Amino acid sequence: MNKKHLLLILAVTTFGYVNTGYSQSPISGFMQGKGKGNISLSFSSEKYDDVYFIPEKVEGVPVFNETTVNSTSIYATYGITDQVDVVLVLPYITAKGKATDEVLKNLGLENERSGFQDVSVFVKYSPFNFDFGASSLRLIGALGVKTPLSNYKVEEGFQSIIAIGNRSTTISTTGMAMFKMDSGLFASAQIANNVGSNNVPNNYTTELKVGYAAKSFYGDVYVANQKSTGGVDIFGEGFKGYFPITKVNYTKIGIDLYAPVYQDFGISAGASTLVAGRNIGQATGFYGGLVYKY
């Protein structure tokens, strides 16, 4: 299969507390090839009005009633060599609540926060690719850093519910296996360890994905999980009103689609929903984007 037509589409957005823009991993099992890459401009929108608290899910976001998170993101990847790719992700986030004017006035809050969030840079290395004739197995490792790009605020108290990020610098290490058949069918599995600053809990994430990749079409379905290794529960023991230090767990399922439309340009689309979580909103989201491959 021609590498020029392999897809890596994603806009990564990661928020604090109940914002649920935890997207799928920026690391795919496809390598770009030396001197090749792609740039994607995408728009995504997620909404939720139920929150996974402990011990049960509750209806209505505290104070803000309902939250919508929109993101416009640039995703770019480039093959330095056939075995090394660099990946860049840059999102602009707008988070909106639906608190009443009376509540906003009494508590001194605002219904919207927006700005550039965190820039992420990853280096992927694929040292092993085992060929089995009509199929292959690729092993990939990646190292990345995500750090705040703008001076956005994460205030204590309820205003941080719609903060666009947690102002934490995170170092990520990822290991991945990718099995691909010449027919275009593939399956991948990965695990990442994420270490944050500013008392934001460390976590590990996993992702399982199966799909089909061909010259004229790409599609996959995935399940992504996050498990915090520290932190406190909202309104639980040790919670003092600062949401970025809470324990955030989730299970998310989703679908991605892509098709070329003209020469090196293509369009992408997808949807996702949370099916389980802890200290996070039960969001359903959609995205669409324009992809240029070179």
For each residue, the residues with C-beta under 8 A, 3 or more apart:
1: 5 6 182 184 213 214 215
2: 5 6 215
3: 6 30 31 32 33 36
4: 36 264 293
5: 1 2 213 214 215 216 260 293
6: 1 2 3 30 213 218
7: 30 213 218 256 258 266 268 291
8: 28 30 32 38 75 77
9: 40 42 75 218 256 258 268 270 289 291
10: 23 24 25 26 28 40 42 75 89 256
11: 23 40 42 43 44 71 73 74 75 89 91 287 289
12: 23 24 26 73 75 89 91 120
13: 21 22 23 44 69 71 73 91 93 117
14: 21 22 23 117 118 146 165
15: 19 20 21 22 69 93 95 117 163 164 165 166
16: 19 154 160 163 165 166 200 243 244
17: 160 161 163 166 234 243 244 246 248 279 280
18: 48 51 61 67 161 243 279 280 281
19: 15 16 67 69 95 161 162 163 164 281
20: 15 46 48 69 250 274 277 280 281 282 283 285
21: 13 14 15 44 46 69 71 93 283 285
22: 13 14 15 224 226 248 250 252 280
23: 10 11 12 13 14 44 272
24: 10 12 207 209 222 224 252 254 256 272
25: 10 28 174 190 192 205 207 224
26: 10 12 75 87 89 120 122 144
27: 87 122 124 140 142 144 174 176 190 192
28: 8 10 25 188
29: 138 140 176 177 178 180 186 188 209
30: 3 6 7 8 178 213
31: 3 79 82 83 85 124 126 138 140
32: 3 8 36 37 38 77 78 79 85
33: 3 36 79 82
34: 79 80 81 82
35: 79
36: 3 4 32 33 78 79 293 294
37: 32 76 77 78 79 85 293 294
38: 8 32 76 77 291 292 293 294
39: 74 75 76 291 292 294
40: 9 10 11 73 74 75 76 268 289 290 291 292
41: 72 73 74 289 290
42: 9 10 11 72 73 75 268 287 288 289 290
43: 11 70 71 72 73 287 288 289
44: 11 13 21 23 70 71 73 285 286 287
45: 68 69 70 71 285 286 287
46: 20 21 68 69 283 284 285
47: 66 67 68 69 283 284 285
48: 18 20 51 61 66 67 274 281 282 283 284
49: 59 60 61 65 66 67 281
50: 57 58 59 60 281 282
51: 18 48 57 58 60 61 62 279 280 281 282
52: 57 250 274 276 277 278 279 280 281 282
53: 56 57 58 233 234 235 279
54: 233 234 236 278 279
55:
56: 53
57: 50 51 52 53 282
58: 50 51 53
59: 49 50
60: 49 50 51 65 66
61: 18 48 49 51 64 65 66 67 97 161 281
62: 51 158 161
63: 97 99 103 107 109 158 161
64: 61 67 97 98 99 111 158 161 162
65: 49 60 61 97 98 99
66: 47 48 49 60 61 97 98
67: 18 19 47 48 49 61 64 95 96 97 98 161 162 281
68: 45 46 47 95 96
69: 13 15 19 20 21 45 46 47 93 94 95 96 283 285
70: 43 44 45 93 94 95 96
71: 11 13 21 43 44 45 91 92 93 94
72: 41 42 43 91 92
73: 11 12 13 40 41 42 43 44 89 90 91 92
74: 11 39 40 41 88 89 90 91
75: 8 9 10 11 12 26 39 40 42 87 88 89
76: 37 38 39 40 87 88 89
77: 8 32 37 38 85 86 87 88
78: 32 36 37 85 86
79: 31 32 33 34 35 36 37 82 84 85
80: 34 84 85 86
81: 34 84
82: 31 33 34 79
83: 31 125 126 127
84: 79 80 81 123 124 125 126
85: 31 32 37 77 78 79 80 123 124
86: 77 78 80 121 122 123 124
87: 26 27 75 76 77 120 121 122 123 124 142 144
88: 74 75 76 77 119 120 121
89: 10 11 12 26 73 74 75 76 119 120 121
90: 73 74 116 119 120 149
91: 11 12 13 71 72 73 74 116 117 118
92: 71 72 73 114 115 116 117
93: 13 15 21 69 70 71 113 114 115 116 117 164 165
94: 69 70 71 112 113 114 164
95: 15 19 67 68 69 70 112 113 114 162 163 164
96: 67 68 69 70 111 112 162
97: 61 63 64 65 66 67 111 112 161 162
98: 64 65 66 67 111
99: 63 64 65 103 104 109 111
100: 103 104
101: 104 105
102: 105 106
103: 63 99 100 106 107 109
104: 99 100 101 107 108 109 110 111
105: 101 102 108
106: 102 103
107: 63 103 104 158
108: 104 105
109: 63 99 103 104 158 159
110: 104 113 159
111: 64 96 97 98 99 104 162
112: 94 95 96 97 162
113: 93 94 95 110 152 153 162 163 164
114: 92 93 94 95 164
115: 92 93 150 152 164
116: 90 91 92 93 119 149 150 152
117: 13 14 15 91 92 93 148 149 150 152 164 165
118: 14 91 146 147 148 149 165 170
119: 88 89 90 116 146 147 149
120: 12 26 87 88 89 90 144 145 146
121: 86 87 88 89 144 145
122: 26 27 86 87 142 143 144 172 174
123: 84 85 86 87 142 143 144
124: 27 31 84 85 86 87 140 141 142
125: 83 84 140 141 142
126: 31 83 84 129 138 139 140
127: 83 139 141
128: 138 139
129: 126 136 137 138 139
130: 136 137 138
131: 136
132: 135 136 137
133:
134: 181 182 183
135: 132 179 180 181 182
136: 129 130 131 132 179 180
137: 129 130 132 177 178 179
138: 29 31 126 128 129 130 177 178 179 180
139: 126 127 128 129 175 176 177 178
140: 27 29 31 124 125 126 174 175 176 177 178 190
141: 124 125 127 173 174 175 176
142: 27 87 122 123 124 125 172 173 174 176 192
143: 122 123 171 172 173 174
144: 26 27 87 120 121 122 123 171 172 173 174
145: 120 121 169 170 171 172
146: 14 118 119 120 169 170 172
147: 118 119 169 170
148: 117 118 151 152 165 167 168 169
149: 90 116 117 118 119
150: 115 116 117
151: 148
152: 113 115 116 117 148 163 164 165 167
153: 113 159 163
154: 16 160 163 165 166 167 243 244
155: 159 160 163
156: 160 241 242
157: 160 241
158: 62 63 64 107 109 161
159: 109 110 153 155 162 163
160: 16 17 154 155 156 157 163 242 243 244
161: 17 18 19 61 62 63 64 67 97 158 243
162: 19 64 67 95 96 97 111 112 113 159
163: 15 16 17 19 95 113 152 153 154 155 159 160 166 243 244
164: 15 19 93 94 95 113 114 115 117 152
165: 14 15 16 93 117 118 148 152 154 168
166: 15 16 17 154 163 196 198 200 244
167: 148 152 154 198 244
168: 148 165 196 197 198 200 244
169: 145 146 147 148 196 197 198
170: 118 145 146 147 194 195 196 197 200
171: 143 144 145 194 195
172: 122 142 143 144 145 146 192 193 194 195
173: 141 142 143 144 192 193
174: 25 27 122 140 141 142 143 144 190 191 192
175: 139 140 141 190 191 192
176: 27 29 139 140 141 142 188 189 190 191
177: 29 137 138 139 140 188 189 190
178: 29 30 137 138 139 140 186 187 188
179: 135 136 137 138 186 187 188
180: 29 135 136 138 185 186 213
181: 134 135 184 185 186
182: 1 134 135
183: 134
184: 1 181 212 213 214
185: 180 181 210 211 212
186: 29 178 179 180 181 210 211 212 213
187: 178 179 208 209 210 211
188: 28 29 176 177 178 179 207 208 209 210
189: 176 177 206 207 208 209
190: 25 27 140 174 175 176 177 206 207
191: 174 175 176 204 205 206
192: 25 27 142 172 173 174 175 204 205 206
193: 172 173 202 204
194: 170 171 172 202 203 204 205
195: 170 171 172 202
196: 166 168 169 170 200 201 202 203
197: 168 169 170 200
198: 166 167 168 169 244
199: 244 245
200: 16 166 168 170 196 197 244 245
201: 196 228 229 230 231 245 246 247 248
202: 193 194 195 196 228 229 230
203: 194 196 226 227 228 229 248
204: 191 192 193 194 226 227 229
205: 25 191 192 194 224 225 226 227
206: 189 190 191 192 224 225
207: 24 25 188 189 190 222 223 224 225
208: 187 188 189 222 223
209: 24 29 187 188 189 220 221 222
210: 185 186 187 188 220 221 222
211: 185 186 187 218 219 220 221 256
212: 184 185 186 217 218 219 220
213: 1 5 6 7 30 180 184 186 218
214: 1 5 184 217 218
215: 1 2 5 260
216: 5 259 260
217: 212 214 257 258 259
218: 6 7 9 211 212 213 214 256 257 258 259
219: 211 212 255 256 257 258
220: 209 210 211 212 255 256
221: 209 210 211 253 254 255
222: 24 207 208 209 210 253 254 255 256
223: 207 208 251 252 253
224: 22 24 25 205 206 207 251 252 253 254
225: 205 206 207 249 250 251 252
226: 22 203 204 205 248 249 250
227: 203 204 205 249
228: 201 202 203 231 247 248 249 278
229: 201 202 203 204
230: 201 202 247
231: 201 228 245 246 247 248 279
232: 236 237 238 239 245 246 247
233: 53 54 236 237 239 246 247 278 279
234: 17 53 54 239 243 246 279
235: 53 239
236: 54 232 233 239
237: 232 233
238: 232
239: 232 233 234 235 236 246
240:
241: 156 157
242: 156 160 245
243: 16 17 18 154 160 161 163 234 246
244: 16 17 154 160 163 166 167 168 198 199 200
245: 199 200 201 231 232 242
246: 17 201 231 232 233 234 239 243 279
247: 201 228 230 231 232 233 278 279
248: 17 22 201 203 226 228 231 277 278 279 280
249: 225 226 227 228 276 277 278 279 280
250: 20 22 52 225 226 274 276 277 278 280
251: 223 224 225 274 275 276 277
252: 22 24 223 224 225 272 273 274 275
253: 221 222 223 224 272 273 275
254: 24 221 222 224 270 271 272 273
255: 219 220 221 222 270 271 272
256: 7 9 10 24 211 218 219 220 222 268 269 270
257: 217 218 219 268 269 270
258: 7 9 217 218 219 266 267 268 269 291
259: 216 217 218 266 267
260: 5 215 216 264 265 266
261: 265 266 267
262: 265
263:
264: 4 260 292 293 294
265: 260 261 262 290 291 292 293
266: 7 258 259 260 261 290 291 293
267: 258 259 261 288 289 290 291
268: 7 9 40 42 256 257 258 287 288 289 290 291
269: 256 257 258 286 287 288 289
270: 9 254 255 256 257 286 287 288
271: 254 255 284 285 286 287
272: 23 24 252 253 254 255 284 285
273: 252 253 254 282 283 284 285
274: 20 48 52 250 251 252 277 280 281 282 283 284
275: 251 252 253
276: 52 249 250 251
277: 20 52 248 249 250 251 274 280 281 282
278: 52 54 228 233 247 248 249 250
279: 17 18 51 52 53 54 231 233 234 246 247 248 249
280: 17 18 20 22 51 52 248 249 250 274 277
281: 18 19 20 48 49 50 51 52 61 67 274 277
282: 20 48 50 51 52 57 273 274 277
283: 20 21 46 47 48 69 273 274
284: 46 47 48 271 272 273 274
285: 20 21 44 45 46 47 69 271 272 273
286: 44 45 269 270 271
287: 11 42 43 44 45 268 269 270 271
288: 42 43 267 268 269 270
289: 9 11 40 41 42 43 267 268 269
290: 40 41 42 265 266 267 268
291: 7 9 38 39 40 258 265 266 267 268
292: 38 39 40 264 265
293: 4 5 36 37 38 264 265 266
294: 36 37 38 39 264
